[in-house]
Amino acid sequence: MILTSKTNRFKIKTFFDESMQERSIRVLDRQLGKTFIYYEDEVDIINNRHLLPLKHYLKKRMHFIRSGAYD
């Protein structure tokens, strides 16, 4: 098991999906070793208890994501 701090746990990269006309968020969870892809409007419906830290992290950073800071 890899232990990481809260600030180091997630790596975010965003891209604009032309076919969906929406911004996608690619998140690498370093603790779980998995990559998740969400559209902006899907963040609110994350309800898996293991992914709640991810949901809180993304909601906290949503203003940066919308402005393209992670591109």
Helices and strands as residue ranges (DSSP letters): H 6-9, E 10-17, E 22-29, E 34-39, G 40-45, G 49-51, H 52-66
